[in-house]
């Protein structure tokens, strides 16, 4: 970066990165538009409030369900964790 050649190479790399980001954006927009055209609506992940999940976990715990059973129930129902992943007994314990 201290020589003219280094600055030239860095500038070219930055422009290529900027071009690539724009291309990705265009492809994403085109894919979402095609999905909306073909299916009407682009589905997103299910949204659950943390309060709803906590209440559900507490109700299941009060009924005598194990942490593993609760995790299986939430996974079978398609309820994602806060980070969008699967439920495990430890994540159930932390959420309650």
N, C-alpha and C positions, 0 to 999 in steps of 0.2 A: 504494500500500500504506500510505501514511501517513494517508489519509482513511478515514472509515467506508465510503464507497462503494467505494473501492479494495479494502478488506478484504472487503467483501461479494462483489464480483466475483471476487476471487482464491479465496475459499472455494467459490463456486459452480463455478468452473473445476476446482478440485481434486476436488470431489465428482463432477463429470461424468467426469473422467479415471478416478477409482476405479471408477465404474459401468461405464465402457467396458472396463476391464481385466477386470472380473468377467464381463461378457458374452462377451468373447473366450475366456476360460477355459471357460465353459459350452459355447460352440460347439465348441471344440477337443475337450473331453471327449465331447460328443455325436458328433462326427465319428469319433473313434477307436473309440468303442463301436459305432457302425454298421459301421465297417470290420471290426472284430473279429467282429461278428455275421454279416456277409455273407461274409467270407473266412476266418474262423477265427483268423487271426493277422495282426497288423499288421506288415508287413515293415519293417525298418529298414535303414540302410546297412550294407554289408558291413564287417566289422571285420578289419583286418589289423594285426599288430604291426609296429612299425618294424623290428624285427630280421628278420622274414620278408621284408619288402620289400627291405631292404638286401642280404640274402643272395641274393635273386632277381636284383637288379640286378647284383651282383658276378659271379654265375654267367653272366649274359648278356654282361657285358663281357668275361669270360674266354673266352667262346666266340667273341668277335670282333664282337659286335653293336654297331652305332653307337648313340649316344645317342638319335637319332630313332627307330631301330628298337625300342629298349627302351621309349621313351615310347609308341609305337604298341602294343606288346605289352601294356603295363600298362593302357592305355586300353581296348583290345579285350577284356581280361580283366575289366574293370569294377573295377579296383583304384583307389580314390580316393587322392588325395594326403593329407597330414596335415590339410589344411584342407578336404578333401572335393571338391577340384577335379580338373581334367584334368592329365595329365602332359605336360611339354614337355622338350626336351633339357636346358634349364638346371635344371629341377626334378629331373631324373634325376641330373645331375652333383652337385647339392647333397645329394641323399639318399644317394649312395654313399659 
